[in-house]
């Protein structure tokens, strides 16, 4: 079980590393000067590759988390309200991941409607989600 926990943590941290960096690329994309097609193409290529890689890291993180929860029973039973809160954080992270994909498609279609300041704030969400998840798992406040 400790090996599964270890790999779960490695994949979660790797998934979130992608979620930390992808919106930073969006900040740069939102600042591309009109007519800078080479810069835009390079940033879009980076964003597409990172999105694909981040999605591939997310999948084993979720599968291993489900194994820990359903097979080993971690977080089941009374006194494990922290697990319900953590699962809510996971759902929010999945929604954020999905939203990143939608925003990338908007950049690719030249339909971005947000400025670089919005993306700078958007970039803070995965830090907050990751921090809450870690605190819930370690502290188990309820």
Short mmCIF file of the C-alpha atoms (twelve columns), coordinates in Angstrom:
data_MODEL
# 
_entry.id   MODEL 
# 
loop_
_atom_site.group_PDB 
_atom_site.id 
_atom_site.type_symbol 
_atom_site.label_atom_id 
_atom_site.label_alt_id 
_atom_site.label_comp_id 
_atom_site.label_asym_id 
_atom_site.label_seq_id 
_atom_site.Cartn_x 
_atom_site.Cartn_y 
_atom_site.Cartn_z 
_atom_site.pdbx_PDB_model_num 
ATOM 1   C CA . UNK A 1   0.000   0.000  0.000   1 
ATOM 2   C CA . UNK A 2   2.851   2.431  0.735   1 
ATOM 3   C CA . UNK A 3   4.147   2.008  -2.802  1 
ATOM 4   C CA . UNK A 4   0.701   2.843  -4.209  1 
ATOM 5   C CA . UNK A 5   0.500   5.898  -1.919  1 
ATOM 6   C CA . UNK A 6   3.946   6.995  -3.095  1 
ATOM 7   C CA . UNK A 7   3.077   6.715  -6.770  1 
ATOM 8   C CA . UNK A 8   -0.267  8.432  -6.160  1 
ATOM 9   C CA . UNK A 9   1.528   11.375 -4.578  1 
ATOM 10  C CA . UNK A 10  4.138   11.502 -7.366  1 
ATOM 11  C CA . UNK A 11  1.459   11.574 -10.075 1 
ATOM 12  C CA . UNK A 12  -0.691  14.125 -8.213  1 
ATOM 13  C CA . UNK A 13  2.286   16.450 -7.745  1 
ATOM 14  C CA . UNK A 14  3.256   16.016 -11.405 1 
ATOM 15  C CA . UNK A 15  -0.310  16.656 -12.577 1 
ATOM 16  C CA . UNK A 16  -0.477  19.824 -10.524 1 
ATOM 17  C CA . UNK A 17  2.917   20.973 -11.800 1 
ATOM 18  C CA . UNK A 18  1.303   21.022 -15.244 1 
ATOM 19  C CA . UNK A 19  -1.720  22.877 -13.872 1 
ATOM 20  C CA . UNK A 20  0.635   25.417 -12.277 1 
ATOM 21  C CA . UNK A 21  2.513   26.077 -15.518 1 
ATOM 22  C CA . UNK A 22  -0.141  25.876 -18.242 1 
ATOM 23  C CA . UNK A 23  -1.914  29.107 -17.189 1 
ATOM 24  C CA . UNK A 24  1.490   30.833 -17.178 1 
ATOM 25  C CA . UNK A 25  1.673   30.005 -20.875 1 
ATOM 26  C CA . UNK A 26  -1.829  31.475 -21.206 1 
ATOM 27  C CA . UNK A 27  -0.551  34.703 -19.601 1 
ATOM 28  C CA . UNK A 28  2.135   34.881 -22.286 1 
ATOM 29  C CA . UNK A 29  -0.339  34.032 -25.045 1 
ATOM 30  C CA . UNK A 30  -2.646  36.813 -23.870 1 
ATOM 31  C CA . UNK A 31  0.286   39.246 -24.142 1 
ATOM 32  C CA . UNK A 32  1.363   38.277 -27.677 1 
ATOM 33  C CA . UNK A 33  1.440   41.337 -29.886 1 
ATOM 34  C CA . UNK A 34  -0.783  41.193 -32.977 1 
ATOM 35  C CA . UNK A 35  1.229   39.913 -35.926 1 
ATOM 36  C CA . UNK A 36  3.672   37.895 -33.789 1 
ATOM 37  C CA . UNK A 37  2.566   34.631 -35.360 1 
ATOM 38  C CA . UNK A 38  5.859   32.802 -34.683 1 
ATOM 39  C CA . UNK A 39  5.698   33.585 -30.959 1 
ATOM 40  C CA . UNK A 40  2.031   32.637 -30.804 1 
ATOM 41  C CA . UNK A 41  2.668   29.363 -32.664 1 
ATOM 42  C CA . UNK A 42  5.544   28.470 -30.323 1 
ATOM 43  C CA . UNK A 43  3.467   29.182 -27.202 1 
ATOM 44  C CA . UNK A 44  0.479   27.243 -28.563 1 
ATOM 45  C CA . UNK A 45  2.720   24.271 -29.308 1 
ATOM 46  C CA . UNK A 46  4.082   24.403 -25.755 1 
ATOM 47  C CA . UNK A 47  0.569   24.658 -24.319 1 
ATOM 48  C CA . UNK A 48  -0.752  21.751 -26.407 1 
ATOM 49  C CA . UNK A 49  2.147   19.493 -25.413 1 
ATOM 50  C CA . UNK A 50  1.852   20.434 -21.751 1 
ATOM 51  C CA . UNK A 51  -1.921  19.876 -21.773 1 
ATOM 52  C CA . UNK A 52  -1.464  16.428 -23.298 1 
ATOM 53  C CA . UNK A 53  1.297   15.511 -20.831 1 
ATOM 54  C CA . UNK A 54  -0.660  16.881 -17.866 1 
ATOM 55  C CA . UNK A 55  -3.687  14.812 -18.869 1 
ATOM 56  C CA . UNK A 56  -1.527  11.694 -19.046 1 
ATOM 57  C CA . UNK A 57  -0.249  12.407 -15.520 1 
ATOM 58  C CA . UNK A 58  -3.765  13.005 -14.201 1 
ATOM 59  C CA . UNK A 59  -5.045  9.565  -15.197 1 
ATOM 60  C CA . UNK A 60  -2.765  7.401  -13.003 1 
ATOM 61  C CA . UNK A 61  -3.174  9.904  -10.155 1 
ATOM 62  C CA . UNK A 62  -6.937  9.343  -10.261 1 
ATOM 63  C CA . UNK A 63  -6.708  5.566  -10.694 1 
ATOM 64  C CA . UNK A 64  -4.245  5.177  -7.823  1 
ATOM 65  C CA . UNK A 65  -6.381  7.441  -5.639  1 
ATOM 66  C CA . UNK A 66  -9.419  5.290  -6.371  1 
ATOM 67  C CA . UNK A 67  -7.427  2.147  -5.513  1 
ATOM 68  C CA . UNK A 68  -6.409  3.655  -2.168  1 
ATOM 69  C CA . UNK A 69  -9.952  4.733  -1.426  1 
ATOM 70  C CA . UNK A 70  -11.996 1.787  -2.683  1 
ATOM 71  C CA . UNK A 71  -9.592  -1.165 -2.326  1 
ATOM 72  C CA . UNK A 72  -7.661  -0.185 0.795   1 
ATOM 73  C CA . UNK A 73  -10.536 1.733  2.374   1 
ATOM 74  C CA . UNK A 74  -8.574  4.888  3.107   1 
ATOM 75  C CA . UNK A 75  -11.000 7.595  4.154   1 
ATOM 76  C CA . UNK A 76  -13.982 5.285  4.575   1 
ATOM 77  C CA . UNK A 77  -16.083 4.972  7.673   1 
ATOM 78  C CA . UNK A 78  -17.044 7.395  10.418  1 
ATOM 79  C CA . UNK A 79  -14.743 10.282 11.231  1 
ATOM 80  C CA . UNK A 80  -13.484 10.643 7.694   1 
ATOM 81  C CA . UNK A 81  -15.235 13.831 6.636   1 
ATOM 82  C CA . UNK A 82  -11.866 15.074 5.409   1 
ATOM 83  C CA . UNK A 83  -12.109 12.547 2.551   1 
ATOM 84  C CA . UNK A 84  -15.407 14.020 1.352   1 
ATOM 85  C CA . UNK A 85  -13.811 17.453 1.362   1 
ATOM 86  C CA . UNK A 86  -10.742 16.107 -0.460  1 
ATOM 87  C CA . UNK A 87  -12.931 14.459 -3.109  1 
ATOM 88  C CA . UNK A 88  -14.624 17.824 -3.611  1 
ATOM 89  C CA . UNK A 89  -11.183 19.381 -4.147  1 
ATOM 90  C CA . UNK A 90  -10.374 16.621 -6.662  1 
ATOM 91  C CA . UNK A 91  -13.600 17.375 -8.565  1 
ATOM 92  C CA . UNK A 92  -12.698 21.075 -8.594  1 
ATOM 93  C CA . UNK A 93  -9.212  20.215 -9.890  1 
ATOM 94  C CA . UNK A 94  -10.751 18.092 -12.655 1 
ATOM 95  C CA . UNK A 95  -13.021 21.008 -13.561 1 
ATOM 96  C CA . UNK A 96  -10.022 23.357 -13.617 1 
ATOM 97  C CA . UNK A 97  -8.133  20.900 -15.833 1 
ATOM 98  C CA . UNK A 98  -11.117 20.746 -18.206 1 
ATOM 99  C CA . UNK A 99  -11.391 24.543 -18.230 1 
ATOM 100 C CA . UNK A 100 -7.699  24.790 -19.161 1 
ATOM 101 C CA . UNK A 101 -8.438  22.597 -22.178 1 
ATOM 102 C CA . UNK A 102 -11.354 24.816 -23.193 1 
ATOM 103 C CA . UNK A 103 -9.234  27.958 -22.825 1 
ATOM 104 C CA . UNK A 104 -6.487  26.408 -24.921 1 
ATOM 105 C CA . UNK A 105 -9.001  25.642 -27.674 1 
ATOM 106 C CA . UNK A 106 -10.140 29.285 -27.530 1 
ATOM 107 C CA . UNK A 107 -6.557  30.461 -27.993 1 
ATOM 108 C CA . UNK A 108 -6.158  28.070 -30.927 1 
ATOM 109 C CA . UNK A 109 -9.345  29.455 -32.522 1 
ATOM 110 C CA . UNK A 110 -8.221  33.046 -31.822 1 
ATOM 111 C CA . UNK A 111 -11.278 33.543 -29.595 1 
ATOM 112 C CA . UNK A 112 -9.585  34.419 -26.308 1 
ATOM 113 C CA . UNK A 113 -11.719 36.856 -24.322 1 
ATOM 114 C CA . UNK A 114 -9.497  37.315 -21.233 1 
ATOM 115 C CA . UNK A 115 -6.506  39.538 -20.616 1 
ATOM 116 C CA . UNK A 116 -3.193  38.558 -19.079 1 
ATOM 117 C CA . UNK A 117 -4.242  39.869 -15.641 1 
ATOM 118 C CA . UNK A 118 -7.226  37.487 -15.587 1 
ATOM 119 C CA . UNK A 119 -4.903  34.578 -16.397 1 
ATOM 120 C CA . UNK A 120 -2.532  35.645 -13.610 1 
ATOM 121 C CA . UNK A 121 -5.418  35.305 -11.135 1 
ATOM 122 C CA . UNK A 122 -6.656  32.120 -12.815 1 
ATOM 123 C CA . UNK A 123 -3.169  30.681 -12.274 1 
ATOM 124 C CA . UNK A 124 -3.614  30.858 -8.489  1 
ATOM 125 C CA . UNK A 125 -6.483  28.344 -8.299  1 
ATOM 126 C CA . UNK A 126 -4.397  25.135 -8.533  1 
ATOM 127 C CA . UNK A 127 -2.074  26.387 -5.771  1 
ATOM 128 C CA . UNK A 128 -5.074  26.873 -3.497  1 
ATOM 129 C CA . UNK A 129 -6.591  23.488 -4.450  1 
ATOM 130 C CA . UNK A 130 -3.320  21.615 -3.943  1 
ATOM 131 C CA . UNK A 131 -2.729  23.312 -0.579  1 
ATOM 132 C CA . UNK A 132 -6.224  22.460 0.659   1 
ATOM 133 C CA . UNK A 133 -5.875  18.825 -0.459  1 
ATOM 134 C CA . UNK A 134 -2.523  18.402 1.295   1 
ATOM 135 C CA . UNK A 135 -3.834  19.949 4.513   1 
ATOM 136 C CA . UNK A 136 -6.927  17.741 4.433   1 
ATOM 137 C CA . UNK A 137 -4.886  14.568 3.942   1 
ATOM 138 C CA . UNK A 138 -2.201  15.358 6.522   1 
ATOM 139 C CA . UNK A 139 -4.225  17.119 9.244   1 
ATOM 140 C CA . UNK A 140 -7.540  15.258 8.755   1 
ATOM 141 C CA . UNK A 141 -9.410  18.103 10.507  1 
ATOM 142 C CA . UNK A 142 -12.803 16.344 10.542  1 
# 
